[in-house]
Amino acid sequence: MSIDLYTLRKRAVIVFHDDGGRESVRILQLAVRQALSQDAGPMLDAALKHATGEWWDRQDLAGLVVQVGADGTPRPGSPLYRWNFHKRPFCFDHELPQPMGYLGERESCGFLFRTVKEQKRLKDLETAKHIDNRTVRVYKDFWKGELFESGEEFLRYRGLRREMESARNGSGEGPASVVSGRVSKILSLIRLIERKGERASAADLHFLCRLKDKAFELGQRP
């Protein structure tokens, strides 16, 4: 198994939350690929020395970090983690927990926050687009050799429609802040798909209609 080393940088980006708050998020950058291989020894030592030197005078490290590649550039879809390594400015990728969120759309001064569920929806949309474009084959039943014939069929299978109906019926969530946060996320997804313009696939357009219906039900006209 390949184990990569990531080091914590003092560089940061701003993440805007649904409640209007903002948070500074440190960059967790890929430093050494296959860090435990014999050839990576000198690079590993240099990366650890640099990271330790960069943070030696700090009592507290980051609260929230965003994982990025070797180029150090955060992008929509980059995973976010709580930094749980006390006074340690590095970690190996297998030590990271499940993401608590992702970077969303890029704004002028930072990024929106994207939940795990939203990221899964967008990943499903991307897969559905590839199915429609015949660039990937996704099995509905591997053992029977059955494939999804369309992106819309795949989305139905993934339960996007059921999730939206569940949100419509509600489950005692109640507070207006929850509804407001849900509306902002829906509008964010609508803008994301509309920006694709002619590049939007049939699966994109299918999901866009559902999102607009949901926004209208919550009292918002996209």
C-alpha positions in Angstrom: 0.0 0.0 0.0 1.3 3.5 -0.9 1.6 5.8 2.1 2.0 9.5 1.4 3.2 12.2 3.8 1.3 15.5 4.2 2.7 18.5 6.0 0.8 21.4 7.6 1.5 24.8 6.0 0.8 28.2 7.6 -0.9 29.2 4.4 -4.7 29.3 4.8 -8.0 29.9 2.9 -11.3 31.2 4.2 -14.3 29.0 4.3 -17.8 30.6 4.6 -20.4 28.6 6.5 -24.1 28.6 5.9 -24.8 30.5 9.2 -22.7 33.4 7.8 -19.6 32.6 9.9 -16.2 32.2 8.4 -13.2 30.1 9.4 -9.5 30.1 8.5 -8.5 26.7 7.2 -4.8 25.7 7.0 -3.3 24.0 4.0 -2.4 20.3 4.4 -0.1 19.7 1.5 1.2 16.5 -0.1 5.0 16.5 0.7 6.3 13.0 -0.2 4.7 10.3 -2.2 5.3 6.7 -1.1 7.0 8.1 2.0 7.9 4.8 3.5 9.8 3.5 0.4 13.5 3.2 0.7 14.1 5.9 -2.0 12.0 8.5 -0.2 14.2 8.6 3.0 16.0 11.8 2.2 12.9 13.6 1.0 11.0 12.4 4.1 13.7 13.7 6.5 13.8 17.1 4.7 9.9 17.4 4.7 9.7 16.6 8.4 12.5 19.0 9.2 10.9 21.8 7.2 7.5 21.3 8.7 8.8 21.2 12.3 10.9 24.3 11.7 7.9 26.2 10.3 5.7 25.5 13.4 8.3 25.2 16.2 7.2 28.5 17.9 3.5 27.8 17.8 1.7 26.3 20.8 -1.5 25.6 19.0 -1.7 24.2 15.4 -4.6 24.3 13.0 -8.2 23.6 14.0 -9.4 22.8 10.5 -7.3 21.8 7.5 -7.9 21.2 3.8 -6.0 18.4 2.0 -4.4 19.4 -1.3 -1.9 17.9 -3.7 1.8 18.7 -4.2 1.0 22.0 -6.0 -0.6 23.3 -2.8 -3.7 24.6 -4.5 -7.1 24.2 -2.8 -10.0 23.5 -5.2 -13.8 22.8 -4.9 -14.1 19.3 -3.7 -10.9 19.3 -1.6 -11.6 17.4 1.7 -11.7 19.1 5.1 -10.5 17.6 8.4 -10.3 18.5 12.0 -6.6 18.5 13.0 -6.3 16.0 15.8 -2.6 15.6 15.9 -1.4 17.5 19.0 1.6 19.7 18.2 2.5 17.6 15.2 2.7 19.5 11.9 2.5 16.4 9.7 0.6 13.2 9.2 0.5 10.2 6.9 -2.6 9.9 4.7 -3.8 6.6 6.3 -4.0 8.5 9.6 -6.6 10.9 8.4 -10.2 10.3 9.5 -13.3 10.6 7.3 -13.7 14.1 5.9 -16.1 16.3 7.9 -16.8 18.4 4.8 -15.4 19.7 1.6 -14.6 23.0 -0.1 -17.5 24.3 -2.1 -17.7 26.9 -4.8 -15.0 29.5 -5.0 -16.0 33.0 -3.9 -14.0 36.2 -4.3 -12.4 35.9 -0.8 -12.6 32.1 -0.2 -14.8 29.0 -0.5 -18.2 28.0 0.5 -18.6 25.0 2.8 -19.9 21.8 1.2 -21.3 18.9 3.3 -20.4 15.3 2.8 -23.9 14.6 1.4 -23.5 17.5 -1.1 -20.2 16.2 -2.3 -21.7 12.7 -2.8 -24.5 14.2 -4.8 -22.1 16.1 -7.1 -19.9 13.0 -7.5 -23.1 11.1 -8.5 -23.9 13.8 -11.0 -20.5 13.6 -12.5 -20.8 9.8 -12.8 -24.2 10.2 -14.4 -22.8 12.7 -16.9 -20.1 10.2 -17.9 -22.8 7.5 -18.3 -24.8 9.7 -20.6 -21.6 10.5 -22.6 -20.7 6.8 -22.8 -17.3 7.5 -21.3 -17.7 5.1 -18.4 -19.7 2.0 -17.7 -21.3 1.5 -14.3 -22.7 -1.8 -13.3 -26.2 -2.0 -11.8 -25.6 -5.7 -11.1 -22.0 -6.8 -11.7 -22.7 -10.6 -11.4 -25.5 -10.4 -14.0 -23.5 -8.0 -16.2 -26.3 -5.3 -16.1 -25.2 -1.7 -16.7 -27.0 1.6 -16.1 -28.4 2.7 -19.4 -28.6 6.4 -18.5 -27.5 8.9 -16.0 -31.1 9.5 -14.9 -31.5 5.8 -14.1 -28.2 5.9 -12.0 -29.4 8.9 -10.1 -32.7 7.3 -9.3 -30.8 4.3 -8.0 -28.6 6.4 -5.8 -31.7 7.7 -4.1 -31.3 11.4 -4.8 -35.0 11.7 -5.4 -35.8 9.9 -2.2 -33.5 12.1 -0.3 -35.2 15.2 -1.6 -38.7 13.8 -0.8 -37.4 13.0 2.7 -36.3 16.6 3.1 -39.7 17.8 1.8 -41.6 15.8 4.4 -39.3 16.8 7.2 -38.3 14.8 10.2 -38.8 17.2 13.1 -35.8 19.3 12.3 -37.9 22.4 12.9 -35.6 25.5 13.3 -35.7 28.2 10.7 -31.9 28.2 10.6 -31.9 24.6 9.3 -34.3 25.5 6.5 -32.3 28.6 5.7 -29.1 26.5 5.5 -30.8 24.0 3.3 -32.0 26.7 0.9 -28.6 28.2 0.5 -27.1 24.8 -0.3 -29.8 24.1 -2.9 -29.3 27.5 -4.5 -25.5 26.9 -4.5 -26.0 23.6 -6.4 -28.4 25.3 -8.8 -25.8 28.0 -9.6 -23.1 25.3 -10.0 -25.1 23.4 -12.6 -26.4 26.5 -14.5 -22.8 27.7 -14.9 -22.1 24.7 -17.0 -24.4 26.1 -19.7 -24.3 23.9 -22.8 -21.9 21.5 -21.2 -24.7 20.4 -18.8 -25.6 16.8 -19.4 -29.1 15.2 -19.3 -28.4 14.0 -15.8 -27.4 17.6 -14.8 -30.6 19.0 -16.2 -32.7 16.3 -14.5 -31.2 17.1 -11.1 -31.5 20.9 -11.8 -35.3 20.5 -12.2 -35.5 18.7 -8.9 -33.4 21.3 -7.2 -35.6 24.2 -8.5 -38.8 22.4 -7.4 -37.3 22.0 -3.9 -36.2 25.7 -3.8 -39.7 26.8 -4.8 -41.3 24.6 -2.1 -39.0 26.3 0.5 -40.1 29.7 -0.6 -37.3 30.6 -2.9 -37.4 31.4 -6.6 -34.0 30.5 -8.1 
